[in-house]
Amino acid sequence: MPPVIEYDPALTLLLSQADAALSELSGMGLYLPNPDLLIAPYVKREAVASSRIEGTQADLSDLLLDEIEPKRTPPGSDVREVRNYVRALNTGLKRVETLPLSGRLLRELHEALMKDVRGQEKTPGEFRRSQNWIGPPNCTLAQATYVPPPHDPEMHECLTQLERFMHERGTMPELIQCALIHEHFEAIHPFLDGNGRIGRLLITLFLVERKRLSKPLLYLSSYIEQNREAYYGLLQRIRTHGEWAEWFRYFLTAVRDTARSAIETSQAILALRDKYRATMKRELRALALLDELFVNPYTTVAQAAKRLSVTQPTASKAIAQLEKAGMLEEATGREWGRVWLARPILKAVEDRPVIRALEPH
């Protein structure tokens, strides 16, 4: 059962601010000239941040480069885990158009997330059939800081209640319901691995399903990563002391601040696009490639030719035009295996701009 919630003035104000910021972001999503210009970078940035919380080392540049030239990615790289997160999120966004949030959908997301990566031996796509626990690395059950419910029958009963709660409508503010769903899922911990990433996916999927977001532009993983100690501490205080108020304040602050940041970033990206389109307005191939660079700011001649459905000489000409305009720069310093980077775009979409020189393949 959901807790009794006391809407004191501070919580009411935060709820109002978070609702307003979320509505403004959702409204912006309705009028995007090309939704992929913003959606694709946000999805990838979320994948990097959420995976980084779980210990991966891949950054946004690693993921973007892997998209255009997978052979550059060394074996055993964390990029595959991040790529799986993108796949799971896109799967979820498509599925919620016809399938409500449910245990079935959670299993589908988990299977996409864990396929062929670290933890793949831990029954991808299946709820756990054994006890798990949370605590320091390599700790025993006796040393755990939190032990989720046993898998049979308690975990399954909890999942049934969670599914019913996810389907409730009109009983409470949806952002409060979202905060409760996330916490309940984390407390149940129904998978042997990947629970944190699935729990963060649920936030966006819930808001999209409820049409609180017109486009998937809100992701809280960067906020959680930057405030990780408080996040885990507040979830633990719920389990040990039943303290909900601070968790609601944390969650609503995360929604408010992340939505406001997403609005500013979206406006900056659109302004950047308008600026360069104005300088390239007669160069149709360059304009087409410009939009593709907002989806992935790295390109090669072969990739540009594929994106534009043109010959490589024509693609080279479009790259040269964007290079002359200051949008593209060659990033390898080599005469072979060259890669170009739209640095202004990468700077606009990265949480923490980290531009590294490319290593030879």
C-alpha positions as CSV (number, residue, x, y, z in Angstrom):
1,M,0.0,0.0,0.0
2,P,1.3,3.5,-0.7
3,P,2.2,5.6,2.3
4,V,0.1,8.4,3.8
5,I,1.5,11.5,2.1
6,E,1.6,14.8,3.9
7,Y,1.6,17.7,1.4
8,D,3.3,20.3,3.5
9,P,4.0,23.7,2.0
10,A,7.5,22.8,0.9
11,L,6.4,19.6,-0.8
12,T,3.5,21.3,-2.5
13,L,5.7,24.0,-3.8
14,L,8.2,21.5,-5.2
15,L,5.4,19.5,-6.8
16,S,4.1,22.6,-8.5
17,Q,7.6,23.6,-9.7
18,A,8.3,20.1,-11.0
19,D,5.0,19.9,-12.7
20,A,5.5,23.3,-14.4
21,A,9.0,22.4,-15.6
22,L,7.8,19.0,-16.9
23,S,4.9,20.6,-18.7
24,E,7.1,23.2,-20.4
25,L,9.5,20.5,-21.5
26,S,6.7,18.4,-22.9
27,G,5.2,21.4,-24.7
28,M,8.6,22.0,-26.3
29,G,8.6,18.4,-27.6
30,L,5.4,19.0,-29.5
31,Y,6.9,21.7,-31.7
32,L,10.3,20.3,-32.5
33,P,11.0,20.6,-36.3
34,N,12.8,17.3,-36.2
35,P,12.2,15.3,-33.0
36,D,15.3,13.0,-33.6
37,L,17.5,16.1,-33.3
38,L,16.9,16.1,-29.6
39,I,15.6,12.7,-28.7
40,A,18.6,10.7,-30.1
41,P,21.2,12.7,-28.1
42,Y,19.1,12.6,-24.9
43,V,18.6,8.8,-25.1
44,K,22.4,8.3,-25.6
45,R,23.3,10.7,-22.9
46,E,20.9,8.9,-20.5
47,A,22.4,5.5,-21.5
48,V,25.9,6.7,-20.6
49,A,24.9,8.3,-17.3
50,S,22.7,5.4,-16.1
51,S,25.4,2.8,-17.1
52,R,28.1,4.9,-15.4
53,I,26.2,4.6,-12.1
54,E,26.7,0.9,-12.4
55,G,30.4,1.2,-12.9
56,T,30.9,1.4,-16.7
57,Q,33.7,3.7,-18.0
58,A,32.4,4.4,-21.5
59,D,31.5,8.0,-22.2
60,L,29.2,9.6,-24.8
61,S,32.0,9.9,-27.4
62,D,32.7,6.2,-27.1
63,L,29.1,5.4,-27.8
64,L,28.8,7.8,-30.7
65,L,32.0,6.5,-32.3
66,D,30.9,2.9,-31.9
67,E,27.7,3.8,-33.8
68,I,29.6,4.9,-36.9
69,E,32.6,2.6,-36.7
70,P,32.0,-0.4,-34.4
71,K,35.4,-1.9,-35.4
72,R,37.1,0.9,-33.5
73,T,35.6,-0.3,-30.2
74,P,38.1,-2.6,-28.5
75,P,36.9,-6.1,-27.3
76,G,35.5,-6.1,-23.8
77,S,34.6,-2.4,-23.9
78,D,31.8,-1.1,-21.7
79,V,30.2,0.4,-24.8
80,R,28.2,-2.8,-25.4
81,E,26.5,-2.3,-22.1
82,V,25.7,1.3,-22.9
83,R,24.5,0.3,-26.4
84,N,22.1,-2.3,-24.7
85,Y,20.7,0.4,-22.5
86,V,19.8,2.5,-25.7
87,R,18.2,-0.7,-27.1
88,A,16.2,-1.4,-24.0
89,L,15.0,2.2,-23.7
90,N,14.0,2.3,-27.4
91,T,12.2,-1.0,-26.9
92,G,10.3,0.3,-24.0
93,L,9.3,3.5,-25.7
94,K,7.9,1.6,-28.6
95,R,6.2,-1.0,-26.4
96,V,4.4,1.4,-24.2
97,E,2.5,2.6,-27.2
98,T,0.5,-0.6,-27.1
99,L,1.5,-2.4,-23.9
100,P,1.0,-1.0,-20.4
101,L,3.7,-1.0,-17.8
102,S,3.8,-4.6,-16.5
103,G,5.9,-7.5,-15.4
104,R,6.0,-8.7,-19.0
105,L,7.4,-5.4,-20.2
106,L,10.0,-5.3,-17.4
107,R,11.2,-8.7,-18.5
108,E,11.5,-7.6,-22.1
109,L,13.5,-4.5,-21.1
110,H,15.8,-6.7,-18.9
111,E,16.4,-9.1,-21.7
112,A,17.4,-6.3,-24.1
113,L,19.6,-4.7,-21.4
114,M,21.5,-7.8,-20.4
115,K,22.0,-9.6,-23.7
116,D,25.7,-10.6,-24.4
117,V,27.2,-8.3,-21.7
118,R,28.5,-8.5,-18.1
119,G,25.8,-10.3,-16.1
120,Q,24.4,-12.2,-19.0
121,E,24.6,-15.4,-17.0
122,K,22.1,-14.0,-14.5
123,T,19.0,-15.0,-16.4
124,P,18.3,-12.1,-18.7
125,G,14.6,-11.5,-19.1
126,E,13.6,-13.5,-16.1
127,F,12.7,-12.6,-12.5
128,R,15.2,-14.0,-10.0
129,R,14.7,-17.5,-8.5
130,S,17.0,-17.0,-5.6
131,Q,17.8,-14.5,-2.9
132,N,19.8,-11.4,-3.7
133,W,21.0,-8.6,-1.5
134,I,22.6,-5.1,-1.5
135,G,25.7,-4.1,0.2
136,P,29.5,-3.5,-0.2
137,P,31.3,-5.4,-3.0
138,N,31.7,-9.1,-2.1
139,C,29.7,-8.9,1.1
140,T,27.7,-11.8,2.4
141,L,24.0,-12.0,3.1
142,A,24.8,-11.4,6.8
143,Q,26.7,-8.2,5.9
144,A,24.1,-6.8,3.5
145,T,22.7,-3.3,4.1
146,Y,19.4,-4.3,2.5
147,V,17.8,-7.7,1.7
148,P,14.9,-7.6,-0.8
149,P,11.9,-9.9,-0.3
150,P,12.4,-13.7,-0.9
151,H,11.6,-14.7,-4.5
152,D,8.8,-17.1,-3.6
153,P,6.1,-16.1,-2.8
154,E,6.9,-12.6,-1.4
155,M,8.7,-11.1,-4.4
156,H,5.9,-12.2,-6.8
157,E,3.2,-10.9,-4.6
158,C,5.1,-7.6,-4.4
159,L,5.4,-7.5,-8.2
160,T,1.6,-8.1,-8.6
161,Q,0.9,-5.2,-6.2
162,L,3.4,-3.0,-8.1
163,E,1.8,-3.8,-11.4
164,R,-1.7,-2.9,-10.1
165,F,-0.3,0.3,-8.7
166,M,1.3,1.2,-12.0
167,H,-2.1,1.0,-13.6
168,E,-3.8,3.3,-11.0
169,R,-5.0,6.6,-12.4
170,G,-6.4,9.7,-10.7
171,T,-5.6,8.7,-7.1
172,M,-2.6,10.9,-6.6
173,P,-0.3,13.4,-8.5
174,E,1.5,11.4,-11.2
175,L,5.0,12.6,-10.2
176,I,4.4,11.3,-6.7
177,Q,3.1,8.1,-8.2
178,C,6.3,7.9,-10.3
179,A,8.5,8.4,-7.3
180,L,6.7,5.6,-5.5
181,I,6.9,3.2,-8.5
182,H,10.6,3.8,-8.7
183,E,11.2,3.2,-5.0
184,H,8.9,0.1,-4.9
185,F,10.8,-1.4,-7.9
186,E,14.1,-0.8,-6.3
187,A,12.9,-2.3,-3.0
188,I,11.6,-5.4,-4.7
189,H,14.9,-5.8,-6.8
190,P,13.3,-8.5,-8.9
191,F,16.3,-9.3,-11.1
192,L,19.7,-10.8,-10.3
193,D,21.4,-7.8,-12.0
194,G,20.4,-4.6,-13.8
195,N,17.8,-3.5,-11.3
196,G,19.1,0.0,-11.1
197,R,19.1,0.6,-14.8
198,I,15.6,-0.9,-15.2
199,G,14.3,1.2,-12.3
200,R,15.6,4.4,-14.0
201,L,14.1,3.4,-17.3
202,L,10.7,3.1,-15.6
203,I,10.7,6.8,-14.7
204,T,10.8,7.9,-18.3
205,L,8.5,5.2,-19.6
206,F,5.9,6.0,-16.9
207,L,5.9,9.7,-17.8
208,V,5.6,8.9,-21.6
209,E,2.9,6.4,-21.1
210,R,0.9,8.9,-19.0
211,K,1.5,11.5,-21.7
212,R,3.2,13.8,-19.2
213,L,6.0,13.8,-21.7
214,S,5.2,14.3,-25.4
215,K,8.7,13.1,-26.3
216,P,11.3,11.2,-24.2
217,L,13.3,14.2,-23.2
218,L,13.6,13.8,-19.4
219,Y,16.1,11.5,-17.8
220,L,17.2,11.6,-14.2
221,S,20.4,9.5,-14.3
222,S,22.8,12.4,-14.5
223,Y,21.1,14.0,-11.5
224,I,21.2,10.7,-9.6
225,E,24.8,10.2,-10.5
226,Q,25.8,13.6,-9.2
227,N,23.8,13.1,-6.0
228,R,24.3,9.4,-5.7
229,E,25.1,9.3,-1.9
230,A,21.8,11.1,-1.1
231,Y,19.9,8.9,-3.5
232,Y,20.9,5.6,-1.9
233,G,20.7,7.0,1.6
234,L,17.1,8.2,1.1
235,L,16.0,4.9,-0.3
236,Q,17.6,3.1,2.6
237,R,15.9,5.5,5.1
238,I,12.5,4.4,3.7
239,R,13.4,0.8,4.3
240,T,14.7,1.3,7.8
241,H,12.7,4.2,9.1
242,G,9.7,4.6,6.8
243,E,10.8,8.2,6.0
244,W,9.2,9.2,2.7
245,A,9.1,13.0,2.8
246,E,12.8,13.6,2.0
247,W,12.6,11.0,-0.9
248,F,9.7,12.9,-2.4
249,R,11.6,16.2,-2.1
250,Y,14.7,14.6,-3.7
251,F,12.7,13.1,-6.6
252,L,10.7,16.3,-7.3
253,T,13.8,18.4,-7.2
254,A,15.5,16.0,-9.6
255,V,12.5,16.3,-12.0
256,R,12.4,20.1,-11.7
257,D,16.1,20.7,-12.2
258,T,16.5,18.1,-14.9
259,A,13.5,19.4,-16.9
260,R,14.8,23.0,-16.6
261,S,18.2,21.9,-17.7
262,A,16.7,19.9,-20.6
263,I,14.8,23.0,-21.7
264,E,17.9,25.1,-21.8
265,T,19.9,22.4,-23.6
266,S,17.1,21.9,-26.1
267,Q,17.0,25.7,-26.8
268,A,20.7,25.8,-27.2
269,I,20.7,22.9,-29.7
270,L,17.9,24.4,-31.7
271,A,19.7,27.8,-31.8
272,L,22.9,26.1,-32.9
273,R,21.0,24.4,-35.7
274,D,19.4,27.7,-36.8
275,K,22.7,29.5,-36.8
276,Y,24.5,27.0,-39.1
277,R,21.4,26.5,-41.3
278,A,21.4,30.3,-41.9
279,T,25.0,30.1,-43.2
280,M,24.5,27.0,-45.3
281,K,21.0,27.7,-46.7
282,R,21.9,27.2,-50.4
283,E,24.0,24.0,-49.7
284,L,21.3,21.3,-49.7
285,R,23.6,18.4,-49.1
286,A,25.4,20.1,-46.3
287,L,22.1,21.1,-44.7
288,A,20.9,17.5,-44.8
289,L,24.2,16.3,-43.3
290,L,24.0,19.0,-40.6
291,D,20.7,17.5,-39.3
292,E,22.3,14.1,-39.3
293,L,25.1,15.4,-37.1
294,F,22.7,16.4,-34.4
295,V,21.7,12.7,-34.2
296,N,25.4,11.7,-34.1
297,P,28.1,14.5,-34.3
298,Y,30.8,12.1,-35.6
299,T,31.0,11.1,-39.2
300,T,33.2,9.6,-41.9
301,V,33.0,10.1,-45.6
302,A,31.5,6.6,-45.9
303,Q,29.0,7.3,-43.1
304,A,28.0,10.6,-44.6
305,A,27.5,9.0,-48.0
306,K,25.3,6.4,-46.4
307,R,23.3,9.0,-44.4
308,L,22.7,11.1,-47.5
309,S,22.3,8.3,-50.0
310,V,24.9,9.9,-52.2
311,T,28.4,9.0,-53.6
312,Q,31.5,9.4,-51.5
313,P,32.8,12.4,-53.6
314,T,29.4,14.2,-53.0
315,A,29.6,13.4,-49.3
316,S,33.2,14.7,-49.2
317,K,32.0,18.0,-50.7
318,A,29.3,18.3,-48.0
319,I,31.8,17.6,-45.2
320,A,34.2,20.2,-46.7
321,Q,31.4,22.8,-46.7
322,L,30.6,22.2,-43.1
323,E,34.3,22.2,-42.2
324,K,34.6,25.6,-43.9
325,A,31.6,26.9,-41.9
326,G,33.3,25.8,-38.6
327,M,30.8,23.0,-37.7
328,L,33.1,20.0,-38.6
329,E,36.7,19.4,-37.8
330,E,38.9,16.4,-38.6
331,A,39.5,14.5,-35.4
332,T,42.2,12.0,-36.1
333,G,45.0,14.0,-37.7
334,R,45.6,11.2,-40.2
335,E,45.2,10.9,-44.0
336,W,43.5,7.5,-43.7
337,G,40.6,6.3,-41.5
338,R,39.6,9.9,-41.0
339,V,36.7,10.9,-38.7
340,W,35.1,14.3,-38.5
341,L,33.5,15.7,-35.4
342,A,30.9,18.4,-35.0
343,R,32.4,19.7,-31.8
344,P,29.8,22.5,-31.2
345,I,27.0,19.9,-31.2
346,L,28.9,17.5,-28.9
347,K,29.6,20.3,-26.5
348,A,25.9,21.2,-26.5
349,V,24.6,17.7,-25.7
350,E,27.2,16.4,-23.3
351,D,26.7,16.6,-19.5
352,R,30.4,16.9,-19.0
353,P,32.2,17.7,-22.2
354,V,35.1,15.3,-22.6
355,I,36.7,15.5,-26.0
356,R,39.5,13.1,-26.4
357,A,41.8,12.6,-29.4
358,L,40.9,9.5,-31.3
359,E,43.1,6.5,-31.0
360,P,44.2,4.8,-34.2
361,H,42.4,1.6,-35.0
